[in-house]
C-alpha cells in the first residue's frame, strides 16, 4: 500500500535531488583541462559556429548599431488569427502570428528599398535588392541559425506558414544546407517565442537591419484619449 507519508517522503526526496543537481550545475561539453585558475573544458568550434562568430564580429565592428523600441497593437491581428486557425489546422498548418508578420515586413520592404539593401564599401555602392528573402532566426541545440525564406513578398500566408514550419524543423534537426542560410535581405528574430519582450539584436551582415519581435501580451491602453480597454500588443 502507498500511504500519504510515502507520497510526502517521495516529494521531499525529489526536491532534495533537484536542489542538489542545481547546486552542482550542468557539466559543459568539451575536453577537461585547466587554465591555471581551475578546471575548464575545451570544445572545438564547428565550421558553422566559426562562420557565425566571424559574421557577428564583422557586424559589430563595421555596422553602426542603432536600436528603436515600439509597441504595436495586434488586437485585430489576433482576432483574425483566432478566427482562421481552425481552418489552417484542418490543412495541417499551425497558424501563429509569424506568417502575418513575415508578409507585412516583406510588403514594407518593397515600399522601402533602402532597408532591403546592402553596402559594398570596396565598390562604394549601395546595392538595392529586387527580391525579398527573409531570414528567420531559429534557436537550436547547436546555437542560433538563420535559414532564409525566399521571395516572401510573392507568397501567400498559407505558403509562408508551411515554409516557416519546414524551416524550423530543418534547423532543429540539422538537415539544412549552408545555402539555406545564404541570400537573406532582412532578418526577423522572435524573442517572444521564449518569453522575452525587449532586446537589442545584432544585424546579420550584409543586411542593413533586423527586427526583434517581443512577447505578445494584453495591456490596458487609452483609445483616442477617451478611456482605456485591454488590447493585445
N, C-alpha and C positions, 0 to 999 in steps of 0.2 A: 504494500500500500504506500502511496505518496501522501504525506501529511503536509499541512501548512508550514510547519517548521522546516520540512525538507525543501520546500519552494523558497523560503526566505534564505536558507543556507546556500542554495544554488545561486540565487541572485547576488548574495554577498560575495561568493566565490568568483563569479563572472566579473563583477565590478572591480574586485581586487586585481584580477588578471589584466583587465583593461587598463587600470591605473598603472600597473607595473610596466605594461608594454609602452604606455605613453611616456613614462619616465625614461625608459631605455631608448626611445626614439626608433627611427627606421634606419636600417643599415643601408647606406648608399651603395650604388653599383660600383664596379671597378676593382682594381687590384690593391690590396692593402700595402701601405708604405708609411713612411714618416718624413716630416719636413723639419725635424729638429725641435719642434714645439710639442709634437704629439702625433697621434695616428692620423693618417689621411688615406684616401682611396683615389686612385688614378684611373680614368676611363678615357680611351681614345675617342676623339670626335669623329662621327661618321662624316662622309663627304657632304651629305645633305646639311648637317649641322654646321660644318665649316663654311659652306656657301651662305647659309642664313646669317651666320656671325659676321662674315665679311660684308654682306649687304646692309646689315643693321649698323655696322661701324661706318660704312660709306654714307648711309642716310644721316646719321647723327653729326658727322663731320663736314658734310657738303650741302645739306639741305636745311635752310632756316626752319626751326620748329616753332610753329605758332598754333595754339590751341584755343578753340572757341567752344563754349558750352551753351546749349539751348535745350529747353523743354518743349516738347511738341504734343499737342492734344491729339490723341489717337482714338478718341471715343468712337467716332464714326467708323474708322478702320476696324476696330474690334467688333463693332456690330456687324459689319459686312463679313468679317471672318467667321464669326459665330453662326451667322445665317447660312454660310456656304460650306462649312467644314464637313457636315454630314454627306453632302453630295460628293465632295472630294474623297472622303473616306470610303465611299462606295466604289470608287475607282482605284482604291489602294493608295491614296495620297493623303498624308498628314499635312493639313493646311496650317501653317504658322504665319506670323506677320512678315517673316523674312522675304517670301516671294514678292509681296506688295512693295516692300522696301527696295528690293533689287530693281524692280520695274520702274519705280518712281525715280530712283537715282539714275538709272540708265537714260530715262527720258530727260532728266535735268542736265545730264552731261551733253546730250545732243544740243541743248539750248545754250550751254556754256562751255564751248570747246576749249577755252583756256585751262579748264580743270582736267579735261580729257587729253592731256598733252604731256610732253616731257621736254627736258632741256638737254641739249648737246653742247657742253661747254667747249669742247675741242673745235667743233664746227661753228660755234657761236650762233646756234639756231634754236628756235622753238619748233618742236615737231608736234603738229596737231594730228591726232589720230581720228580717222573717219570711221573706225569701228569702236564698239564699246564692249570691253571684256572686263567683267567684274571679278576681282579676286575675293575669295571668301576664306577668312582666317578660321582654321579648324584646329582645336586642341586635341592632340593625340598623345599616346604614351611616349612617343619619341620627340615630343615637343610641338610647337606651333608650326603648321604648314599652311600655305595659301594657294590651294588649287583655284583654277580660273574657270568661270562660267562665261563662255564666249557668245558674242553677239546678243547680249542681254536685251538690247533695245528692240530686237526683232522678234522676241519670243513672248508668248502669252504667259499669264500667271500659271496655268497648269503645267506648261512646259518647264518654266523656271522651277516650280515646286518639285517636279520629278528629277530635274538635273541637280538641284540642291541636295536632295536625298542621296543620289548616286555619288555626288562629290564627297559628301560627309562619310559615306560608307567606305569609299576607296581610300580616303585619307586615313581613316581609323584602322582599316585592316592592312594598310601599307601596300595596296595593289596599284596605287597611282604611279605614273611615269613622270620623269623630270619635265617633259614637255607640257604636262598638265599644270605645272607651276609657272609656266612662262607666258608672256604676252598680255598680262593684265594692264589695264589703263587706269584702274581705280580699285581700292580695296575697302571692304567692309569687315570690321571686327565686332562680333556680337558678345560684348561683355555681359549683357543681360542673361545670356544662357547659363552663366554660373552665378548670377545673383548680384552682380555689381551695377552701380549706377553711373559713376563718372570715372574717367581715366584719361591718360594722355598717350595714345598710341604713337608709334614711330612710323613715319611714311615709308612705304615699300618702294625703293628706287627701281626703275627710273620714273615712277609715278610722281605726281606733284602734290597729292592729297590723299587723305584716308579718313573714313568715317567710323567712329566707335559708337555702337548702339548700346544704350544702357537698359537696365531692367524697367519694364513697364509696370506702373503701379497706379493705384487710384488715389487722387489727391483732391482736396477742396479747391475750387477755382472761382473767382469772380467772373461773371459773364456780362459783358457790356457795362461794367461798373454798377450793376443794379442788384446784385445778390450773388450768393455762392451756391454751387452744387458740386457733386462729386463728378470728376472727369478722369478718364484714363490718359496717362501721358508717359 
